[in-house]
Amino acid sequence: NYVGDSVLGRGVNLGAGCKLSNLRNDGRSVLVRGLEGGDVDSGLRTFGAILGDGVALGCNAVTNPGVIIGAGSNVHPNVTVSGVHPADSTLRE
C-alpha cells in the first residue's frame, strides 16, 4: 500500500494494494472537490485523503489527491475515488 500525506481515522482498513495518491500530475496545489460550498484549494502541493473512522477500502482501490470519505464508508475493490463522500457511503465503479 501507499499512503501519501493522508489522515486515517480509527479502525480504517486498507485492502492489499491500495494507493492514497497525494500529488497532482500538473504540479499545482491539490483541490478538494465536491464540497457544498464548491471546490477548495488546499494550498498544498501534496495532500492525499482523509478517511473517517471505520472506512474500508477494497484491494487495489485508489484515492485521487484531496479525497474525503466519511466514517463507516466502504470502497469496493479496484475502484478509483475522487471528491467528497458522506458517512456510510458505498463506492462502486
N, C-alpha and C positions, 0 to 999 in steps of 0.2 A: 504494500500500500504506500501511497504518497499522500501526506497531509501537510500541505503548504500554507503557512500563516493563517491557520483556522482556529476557531473556538468550538470545542466539543462539550456538550452537556454531559451530565451524569448518565451512565448506562448506555452510551452510544455504541452501536455495533457496526463495524465496518467489515463487510464480507471480503473474501480474498480478492486482491487485485484492484481495490477501489482507489480512485485518484481524486483528491480535492485540489483542483488546479488553482493557482494563485497569481498567474501572470498573463496579462493580455499580450497577444502577439504583436500588436502595433506599438507597444511601449507606453501607451497613455495610461492614466490612472484608472483604477477599477471602478465601474459603475455598479450600484445596486439597483436593479431594475424590477419594477412591479410593485413598488410601494404605493399606497393610496395617494400620496402627495406627488407622485411622479418619480422619475429616476433621480438618484442621489449620487453625486461624485464623491467617492470615499477620500479622494486626495492622496491615496496610497498607490504606489506602483505595484506592490504585491499585497493581495488580500484574498484569502481563499473563501471558506464558507463558515457560516455559523449554523451549527446543528443543535437543536434543542434536546432536552433530556429525553432519553429513550428512543431516539431516532435510529432506524435500522436501514443500512444500505446493503443491497444485494451484491453478489460477486460482480466485479468489473464495472460497477456503477461509477460515473464520473460527474463531478460538480464543476461547472464553469466558475470563474472568478466572480465573487460578490453574491453567491447564492445564500439564501437564508431558508432553512427548513424548520418548521415549528415542531414542538415536542410531540412525541408519540407517532411521528410520521414514518412511512415505510416506502422505500425506493426499491423497485423491482430490479433484478439483475440486468446488466447491460444497458441501463438507461442513462442518458446524459441529461443533467438537470440544469436549468437556467432560471433565474428570477427568484421571487419570494413566494413561499408556500405556507399556509396556515397550519396550526397544530392538527394532528390526526389526519393528514393528507396521505393518500396512496398515489404514488407517482409511477405510472407505466409509460411505455413509449409514446 
